[in-house]
Amino acid sequence: MTTKTLPRVTEILKSAGLIDARFFTPQAAEFGTNVHLLCKYYDENRLNMTDVERLGAQGHLDAWASFRSWAFDFGHEDFGGIEQTLRSERYGFQGTPDRVWYFRSADYILDIKTGTPQKWHAIQLAGYQILVGKKCHRMGVYLSGDGRYTAKLYDDDGDRDVFLAALAISNWKEGL
């Protein structure tokens, strides 16, 4: 018995026309993927500094370390989930939230970005919130090459409806 491959959150948003991929170069996508891996290894205490130097990502890693330092100053010491793929059989999609985090008596879903805030980031995080299965705060953490970060909360409850509409459009386009 084979398991059906479910569409991923970002694939759904692209299919529905919410992400304009014309501005994504393969190099930028690869760099973003590598920064995610470095942040994951940092969080898991298994970072290889040679990889950081080779990838030219020291500033982005410093930004992540700075965000963690700020966040963990409030007494929280660990993430509940790091890059764990989740599936929704009910809605028929999957995705990988970057971090699920309990902070100040509330649950958060964090998405790490190496670019600037985009409107579709709120919708992406709403998809992840559906996968997590409970009400969570949604936050984009934007890492800069100069070692600084920006954190942006996304709190519009209508984002869930937009994601589900995008899922319906994507399914229609794919003939599901």
N, C-alpha and C positions, 0 to 999 in steps of 0.2 A: 504494500500500500504506500503510495507516494503522497507526500504532503504538498498541497497546492502552494505555489509561491505567491505570497500576498504582496500587493504594491506597497511601496514605502511612502512615508509622509511626503518627502520632498519630490518623489516621482509623481504623486497625486497633484501636488501644487503646480508642478511644471505642466502636466497634462491638462489641467484646468486653465492654464494661461496666467497663473498668479506669479510665476517666477519668469522673468525675462533672462534666459541663459545666454543671450548674445554677448553680455558683458563679462561672462566667466571664461577666462582662458584656462586651458588645461594646466598650465603652470600654477595659476592662482588656486585652482581646485586641489592640486597635489600639495601645495604649500599648506592650505587650510587643513587637509587631512593629516599632514605631518604634525602640525601644531596640536591638533586634537590628540594624536598619539603621544606626543611629548607631555602634554598636560595630564593625560591618563597615567603615564609612567611616573610622572612627578607625584601624583596623588597616591599611587601604589608603592612609592618609595623604591622604584627600580629604574630610575632615570639614568641614562648613559650620556654624560656631558659631551662626549665625542659626537654623538648624533646631533645635539643642540648646535654645536659649532659648525658641523658639516652642513646643516640645513639653514644656517643663518637665522635662527629663530630665538636667539637669546632675549631680545627685547620683548617678544610675545610671551615667552616663558616667565620673564620677570614680571610682566603685567599680571599673569595668572597667579604667581606667587604673592603679589601684592594684594590681589582680590581675596585670596584665601586668608592671608594674614588679617585683613580687615574683617572678614566674615568670622573667622575663628576667634577673634578677640572677644566676641560675644559669648564664648563658652562652648560653641559647637566644634567638635574635633574631627568629624568624619562625614563622608557622604554615604547615603543609604544605597545608592546605585550609581555605578560609573559605566557609561556606555553599554548598557544592557538592552538587547533587542527585546521588544515587547510585541505581542500580537493581540489583535482584537478579532476573535472569530465572529462576534456579533456584527461588527461593521466591515470586516473583511479587509483589513490593512495591518501593516506593521511599521515599526519605527524604532529608532534608537535615541532616546533622550540622552544628552551628554551627562547630566547629573540630576539625581533626585536627592533632595537635601531637606533636612528638618532644621529650621532656623527660627529662633524667637517664637516658639510654640506654634509654628505653622510649617506646612509642607511647601516646598518650592521645586520647580523644574527649571534647571538652568540650561541654556544653550550657549556654547562658546562660539564666538565669531571672530574672524580676523579682518572683517570689513566694517562697514558702517551700518547703522540701523536701517532696515528696509521694512516697508509695510507688511510684507508677507511673513516676516519673522514672528509676528503675533499669531498668525494663522498656523504656522508650523508648530509653535509651542502649544496651541490649542489642540492640535492633533495628538501631540505627546500627552497632553493632559487626559484626553480620552483614553489613551493606552494605559496610563497610570491608574485610572479608574476612580479618582477622587478629586475633590476640589483642591486645587493647588494654586499658589502664586506662580506666575510665569515670569522669568527674567532672562534677558539676553545679556551676556557678559562679552563686551567688545574689547578685544586685546589689541593694543597698538605696538608697533615695532619700537617705539621709544620707551617702552616699559610701563606705560600707563594703561589704565582700563576705564571703561565707562560701563555702568550697569543700568539697564533700562527695564522697568517693570511694564508688563503688558497685562492690563486688568479688565479689558472690555469683554463682558460675558457674551457678546454677540460674535466673538471670534470663533466660538465652537460651531455656531450655525454656519458661518462662512466655510469652515473646514469641511463640515458635513455636506454642504452644497458642492464644494470642490470635489469631494469624493464621489458624489452622485454624477457630476459632469465627467470626471475621469472614467468612472465605470461605464457610462453611456458611450463615451468615445471608444473605449476598448471593447464594447459589445458585451459587457458582463450583465 
